[in-house]
Amino acid sequence: MPSGGLGWSPRGPGGYRIWDNGGRRWWGDLYGLCPDDLLAELNGQADQARIVALMKRYRAQKR
């Protein structure tokens, strides 16, 4: 995971979750699948506004 930012990490057999290195805690929802565009953003520019927008989109799809 990148230092000082956000990272994407497997959480056992249940799925994936985002780790906030700055806050030292898990952030957001637990995802069963690893969304490719969210993963690319986390590993690329890590634009916070884009990450939040992607998470809102995936959260809405879970409902």
CNS distance restraints for C-alpha pairs under 8 A (distance, minus, plus):
assign (resid   1 and name CA) (resid   6 and name CA) 7.19 0.50 0.50
assign (resid   1 and name CA) (resid   7 and name CA) 4.68 0.50 0.50
assign (resid   1 and name CA) (resid   8 and name CA) 6.86 0.50 0.50
assign (resid   1 and name CA) (resid   9 and name CA) 7.76 0.50 0.50
assign (resid   2 and name CA) (resid   6 and name CA) 6.61 0.50 0.50
assign (resid   2 and name CA) (resid   7 and name CA) 6.03 0.50 0.50
assign (resid   2 and name CA) (resid  21 and name CA) 7.86 0.50 0.50
assign (resid   2 and name CA) (resid  43 and name CA) 7.99 0.50 0.50
assign (resid   3 and name CA) (resid  21 and name CA) 6.33 0.50 0.50
assign (resid   4 and name CA) (resid  20 and name CA) 7.89 0.50 0.50
assign (resid   4 and name CA) (resid  21 and name CA) 5.20 0.50 0.50
assign (resid   4 and name CA) (resid  22 and name CA) 5.25 0.50 0.50
assign (resid   5 and name CA) (resid  20 and name CA) 6.07 0.50 0.50
assign (resid   5 and name CA) (resid  21 and name CA) 5.31 0.50 0.50
assign (resid   5 and name CA) (resid  22 and name CA) 6.08 0.50 0.50
assign (resid   6 and name CA) (resid  18 and name CA) 6.56 0.50 0.50
assign (resid   6 and name CA) (resid  19 and name CA) 5.59 0.50 0.50
assign (resid   6 and name CA) (resid  20 and name CA) 4.61 0.50 0.50
assign (resid   6 and name CA) (resid  21 and name CA) 5.88 0.50 0.50
assign (resid   6 and name CA) (resid  22 and name CA) 7.85 0.50 0.50
assign (resid   6 and name CA) (resid  42 and name CA) 6.71 0.50 0.50
assign (resid   6 and name CA) (resid  46 and name CA) 7.64 0.50 0.50
assign (resid   7 and name CA) (resid  18 and name CA) 5.54 0.50 0.50
assign (resid   7 and name CA) (resid  19 and name CA) 5.12 0.50 0.50
assign (resid   7 and name CA) (resid  20 and name CA) 6.61 0.50 0.50
assign (resid   7 and name CA) (resid  21 and name CA) 7.50 0.50 0.50
assign (resid   7 and name CA) (resid  42 and name CA) 6.35 0.50 0.50
assign (resid   7 and name CA) (resid  43 and name CA) 7.63 0.50 0.50
assign (resid   8 and name CA) (resid  16 and name CA) 6.97 0.50 0.50
assign (resid   8 and name CA) (resid  17 and name CA) 5.97 0.50 0.50
assign (resid   8 and name CA) (resid  18 and name CA) 4.60 0.50 0.50
assign (resid   8 and name CA) (resid  19 and name CA) 6.17 0.50 0.50
assign (resid   8 and name CA) (resid  39 and name CA) 6.90 0.50 0.50
assign (resid   8 and name CA) (resid  42 and name CA) 7.16 0.50 0.50
assign (resid   9 and name CA) (resid  16 and name CA) 5.64 0.50 0.50
assign (resid   9 and name CA) (resid  17 and name CA) 5.61 0.50 0.50
assign (resid   9 and name CA) (resid  18 and name CA) 6.14 0.50 0.50
assign (resid   9 and name CA) (resid  19 and name CA) 6.86 0.50 0.50
assign (resid  10 and name CA) (resid  15 and name CA) 5.98 0.50 0.50
assign (resid  10 and name CA) (resid  16 and name CA) 4.37 0.50 0.50
assign (resid  10 and name CA) (resid  17 and name CA) 6.44 0.50 0.50
assign (resid  11 and name CA) (resid  15 and name CA) 5.44 0.50 0.50
assign (resid  11 and name CA) (resid  16 and name CA) 5.13 0.50 0.50
assign (resid  11 and name CA) (resid  17 and name CA) 6.42 0.50 0.50
assign (resid  12 and name CA) (resid  16 and name CA) 7.88 0.50 0.50
assign (resid  14 and name CA) (resid  30 and name CA) 7.84 0.50 0.50
assign (resid  14 and name CA) (resid  31 and name CA) 7.89 0.50 0.50
assign (resid  14 and name CA) (resid  32 and name CA) 6.28 0.50 0.50
assign (resid  15 and name CA) (resid  30 and name CA) 6.37 0.50 0.50
assign (resid  15 and name CA) (resid  31 and name CA) 5.30 0.50 0.50
assign (resid  15 and name CA) (resid  32 and name CA) 4.21 0.50 0.50
assign (resid  15 and name CA) (resid  33 and name CA) 6.21 0.50 0.50
assign (resid  15 and name CA) (resid  34 and name CA) 7.65 0.50 0.50
assign (resid  16 and name CA) (resid  30 and name CA) 5.71 0.50 0.50
assign (resid  16 and name CA) (resid  31 and name CA) 5.11 0.50 0.50
assign (resid  16 and name CA) (resid  32 and name CA) 6.33 0.50 0.50
assign (resid  16 and name CA) (resid  33 and name CA) 6.94 0.50 0.50
assign (resid  16 and name CA) (resid  34 and name CA) 6.46 0.50 0.50
assign (resid  17 and name CA) (resid  26 and name CA) 6.83 0.50 0.50
assign (resid  17 and name CA) (resid  27 and name CA) 7.15 0.50 0.50
assign (resid  17 and name CA) (resid  28 and name CA) 7.07 0.50 0.50
assign (resid  17 and name CA) (resid  29 and name CA) 6.52 0.50 0.50
assign (resid  17 and name CA) (resid  30 and name CA) 5.03 0.50 0.50
assign (resid  17 and name CA) (resid  31 and name CA) 6.33 0.50 0.50
assign (resid  18 and name CA) (resid  26 and name CA) 5.80 0.50 0.50
assign (resid  18 and name CA) (resid  27 and name CA) 5.36 0.50 0.50
assign (resid  18 and name CA) (resid  28 and name CA) 6.53 0.50 0.50
assign (resid  18 and name CA) (resid  29 and name CA) 7.95 0.50 0.50
assign (resid  19 and name CA) (resid  24 and name CA) 7.25 0.50 0.50
assign (resid  19 and name CA) (resid  25 and name CA) 5.96 0.50 0.50
assign (resid  19 and name CA) (resid  26 and name CA) 4.56 0.50 0.50
assign (resid  19 and name CA) (resid  27 and name CA) 5.84 0.50 0.50
assign (resid  20 and name CA) (resid  24 and name CA) 5.55 0.50 0.50
assign (resid  20 and name CA) (resid  25 and name CA) 5.51 0.50 0.50
assign (resid  20 and name CA) (resid  26 and name CA) 6.00 0.50 0.50
assign (resid  20 and name CA) (resid  27 and name CA) 6.17 0.50 0.50
assign (resid  21 and name CA) (resid  25 and name CA) 7.09 0.50 0.50
assign (resid  28 and name CA) (resid  55 and name CA) 7.55 0.50 0.50
assign (resid  29 and name CA) (resid  59 and name CA) 7.52 0.50 0.50
assign (resid  34 and name CA) (resid  38 and name CA) 7.95 0.50 0.50
assign (resid  34 and name CA) (resid  39 and name CA) 7.11 0.50 0.50
assign (resid  35 and name CA) (resid  39 and name CA) 6.18 0.50 0.50
assign (resid  36 and name CA) (resid  40 and name CA) 6.06 0.50 0.50
assign (resid  37 and name CA) (resid  41 and name CA) 6.21 0.50 0.50
assign (resid  37 and name CA) (resid  54 and name CA) 7.98 0.50 0.50
assign (resid  38 and name CA) (resid  42 and name CA) 6.22 0.50 0.50
assign (resid  38 and name CA) (resid  51 and name CA) 6.57 0.50 0.50
assign (resid  38 and name CA) (resid  54 and name CA) 6.34 0.50 0.50
assign (resid  38 and name CA) (resid  55 and name CA) 7.69 0.50 0.50
assign (resid  39 and name CA) (resid  43 and name CA) 6.14 0.50 0.50
assign (resid  40 and name CA) (resid  44 and name CA) 5.76 0.50 0.50
assign (resid  41 and name CA) (resid  45 and name CA) 5.97 0.50 0.50
assign (resid  41 and name CA) (resid  46 and name CA) 5.17 0.50 0.50
assign (resid  41 and name CA) (resid  47 and name CA) 7.05 0.50 0.50
assign (resid  41 and name CA) (resid  50 and name CA) 7.68 0.50 0.50
assign (resid  41 and name CA) (resid  51 and name CA) 6.84 0.50 0.50
assign (resid  42 and name CA) (resid  46 and name CA) 4.66 0.50 0.50
assign (resid  42 and name CA) (resid  47 and name CA) 7.86 0.50 0.50
assign (resid  42 and name CA) (resid  51 and name CA) 7.39 0.50 0.50
assign (resid  46 and name CA) (resid  50 and name CA) 7.82 0.50 0.50
assign (resid  46 and name CA) (resid  51 and name CA) 7.02 0.50 0.50
assign (resid  47 and name CA) (resid  51 and name CA) 6.22 0.50 0.50
assign (resid  48 and name CA) (resid  52 and name CA) 6.15 0.50 0.50
assign (resid  49 and name CA) (resid  53 and name CA) 6.20 0.50 0.50
assign (resid  50 and name CA) (resid  54 and name CA) 6.13 0.50 0.50
assign (resid  51 and name CA) (resid  55 and name CA) 6.13 0.50 0.50
assign (resid  52 and name CA) (resid  56 and name CA) 6.15 0.50 0.50
assign (resid  53 and name CA) (resid  57 and name CA) 6.29 0.50 0.50
assign (resid  54 and name CA) (resid  58 and name CA) 6.32 0.50 0.50
assign (resid  55 and name CA) (resid  59 and name CA) 5.99 0.50 0.50
assign (resid  56 and name CA) (resid  60 and name CA) 6.15 0.50 0.50
assign (resid  57 and name CA) (resid  61 and name CA) 6.40 0.50 0.50
assign (resid  58 and name CA) (resid  62 and name CA) 6.41 0.50 0.50
assign (resid  59 and name CA) (resid  63 and name CA) 6.96 0.50 0.50
